[in-house]
Amino acid sequence: MVDYHASSNQAGAGGVQTYMEQENDWDRDLLLDPAWEKQQRKTFTAWCNSHLRKAGTQIENIEEDFRDGLKLMLLLEVISGERLPKPERGKMRVHKINNVNKALDFIASKGVKLVSIGAEEIVDGNAKMTLGMIWTIILRFAIQDISVEETSAKEGLLLWCQRKTAPYKNVNVQNFHMSWKDGLAFNALIHRHRPDLIDYDSLRKEDPVTNLNNAFEVAEKHLDIPKMLDAEDIVGTLRPDEKAIMTYVSCFYHAFSGAQKAETAANRICKVLAVNQENEHMMENYEKLASDLLEWIRRTIPWLENREPKNTVNEMQMKQEDFRDYRCVHKPPKVWETSLLRNVTWHTLEGAEKGYEEWILSEIRRLERLEHLAEKFRQKAAIHESWTDGKEAMLTQRDYETSTLSEVKALLKKHEAFESDLAAHQDRVEQIAAIAQELNELDYYDSANVNIRCQKICDQWDVLGTLTQKRKESLERTEKQLESIDELYLEYAKRAAPFNNWMEGAMEDLQDMFIVHNIEEIQGLITAHEQFKSTLAEANKEREAIQAIQGEVQRIAQSNGIKLSGANPYTTITPESIDNKWEKAMEMVPQRDDALQGELHKQNSNDSLRAKFATQANAVGAYIQAKMEEIGRISIEMNGTLEDQLTNLRDYQTTILSYAPEVQKLENDHQLIQEALIFDNQYTSYTMEHLRVGWEQLLTTIARTINEVENQILTRDAKGISQEQLYEYRTSFNHFDKDHSGALQAEEFKACLISLGYDVENEKQKRSGQMLADDFRALLISTGTSLGESEFNRIMSIVDPNGSGAVTFQAFIDFMSRETTDTDTADQVIASFKILAADKSYITADELRRELPPDQAEYCIARMAPYTGPDGVDGALDYMSFSTALYGESDL
């Protein structure tokens, strides 16, 4: 196998090689597709025959008929128009290979790069290689030379198809496969060039077979383009073969481009013939034309020598158009006459013509230069005037007078940006002035207006510069003034806030409801109020200083024409609010004075009530305390007989009762205290409640002491206790009554019994009633026995039946009387209960309550067991077991 590569230095090799590399020879893999191979075989065969028939031959089988190389060389000669080397006519394989190699060498000489295509494969009838070779030939000789708008080959052919089919509906050529499948693109190409052959509007997109066959038949019949494709193959193939489509479409390109060339050639021939006919006509009229020519030259030369300048390019261009009209219209008919004249007249005409043309061109160039400069001037002037439009108004506005400090700073930044922009436009102004100067130097016809406009621009520029500087100075001055105002605002805020807080606190204090209980407290408030009033002068100075700060702000603003916008940014406290609060505070001061003085008067009155109550309370309290002590002393000392003590106590009671008016007087004073809502009294430690309790206790104590003495007299008389015994009992009782409460606690009572020598060892002897008190005492002392716990508990149940834990003197006397005198036996007690029960074996609660004192009746009821005898009734109590229990003969 032999590889053929075209040399890169051959004519046209670069472009061809580039395109061929892009095509990569042919798509060998696609050739393996039977459907595509079928399409290519048919299309390539038809294409080859369309050229071979010009030489009076054709092929039937593409891979067989090119094996000897003869028809292949003939095909290349037909399509290239060149002669190839003489073929070898032998029938041997080597002759065929040589012929094919000659054909391949010719293809390579055209700049085609053949890769892997060898003569042996063509001679062997390799269909794949043969189709690839034919495709390479088609590309080189049918497609490569296609050029549309600087695109060539495939891209050029595709662009040509797109341009020709663009106006047709349902046609959108994007490639050489799917875009042609419905047949409309083929019909559109034909209709675009030969609308008489195709009724395009009758075609339907959904009937591709009909569309394709219509195009193929019309092309074959009227355009001499053989049918290279089958409609059924194209429709039945998922993707039609691109190379087959391109080959067929290229035939349309060459067919229609050939017709256009023929038309162009015919037009050219007609034009030449017309000129010749005109020349013949001119020759017939030579003599007349010769005289006319001389006259025409005579008239034309003065016109060509006229050098009157014009002001504008348009005017000169009109002269140029006249000259061109002369050259193209008037002179051409005269040119052929010059050969007949053979004198200097024509040369004079041509000299004048040349000078006139040069002058026109020179003038046009000069005027174009002037027009260019003038247009440049107008453009730059218009741009500058557009930029400066409104700038004077902007620079003269006094918006900073109503702006805040931050807004003025922003305006300054904006003005700095404007100054930078102004400096940038300085170059344009200088360019405008330079262009105007150049127009003056070149004697521009409208220089006067240019100068006026330029001067106006320069004058306005000077004004803008002055206004810019003034605005900058105004902005900077306003910034400083607003900074001063801002500092004053800040100082105002710093001083107004604490002063406002002080006023609010002062107003709150002046309105504060006060509650005092004594003179000291109200005097403290008055002192504090006086101290507050002493600060008012200084506070007023501070208020005036704060208001002066605001006044300075107003002064700066008014003197500099600044319109303050909004309130102080650092505080919401206004000068008006400060003055309003100050006025309210000043109104509150005398009101506070009146309130404090009124309260002082009230507290003085209250203090008088306290002193009066205290004087009486101290006297009553001392009286009660002294009398209580005297009563205690009387009850302890026991001077004289019980009758004497009773008489003294009753006299003492009368004395105490006579003091009741003093207590009532104190009650009256206390009522006044309560009405005045006085809850404390520093002049006395006594309260009315305490004194009431003390007074009631005093009356109770004297009454109780009298009652005790009366009971002692009754006990003495009933039990036969001597005065000496009572004295001894009283002495012992008082000794152990440490708190002088008139009662002994359990341990005190036990100690008192032991001190009296009481013991429980000979209980039976005691209870029999056979031992006298002195014998009993002597026995207790001699034996030295102690009081047992169980015995003490029994005694406590007797002397303290309610379980209070305390033993009164009367209970103590009753107990000692029972223990030291003749004692009733259990049988005697049972007999006594039987009398109360009306001889019944039981007793009822009502009977006990009727016959006995209440406490003793309840004592019996609580301790008697229910009666269980057959003759009992509901609520019957067993007095027999109760009586034996009292004497220890049974459990109580």
RAURBEL-V734008 format. One record per helix or strand of 3 or more residues. SS is the DSSP state (2 for helix, 1 for strand). FROM is the first residue (numbers start at 1). LEN is the number of residues. Records with the same first field share a line. If there is no record, write none. Layout:
SS->FROM-LEN ; FROM-LEN
//
This chain:
2->13-11 ; 28-4 ; 34-22 ; 62-4 ; 70-11 ; 93-17 ; 119-5 ; 127-17 ; 153-13 ; 178-3 ; 184-10 ; 200-3 ; 208-15 ; 231-6 ; 242-43 ; 286-20 ; 313-23 ; 338-4 ; 344-45 ; 391-6 ; 399-4 ; 405-37 ; 447-65 ; 519-16 ; 536-24 ; 575-63 ; 642-16 ; 660-16 ; 688-32 ; 723-14 ; 746-10 ; 763-6 ; 773-11 ; 789-11 ; 809-12 ; 826-11 ; 845-7 ; 854-10 ; 879-8
1->743-3 ; 806-3
//
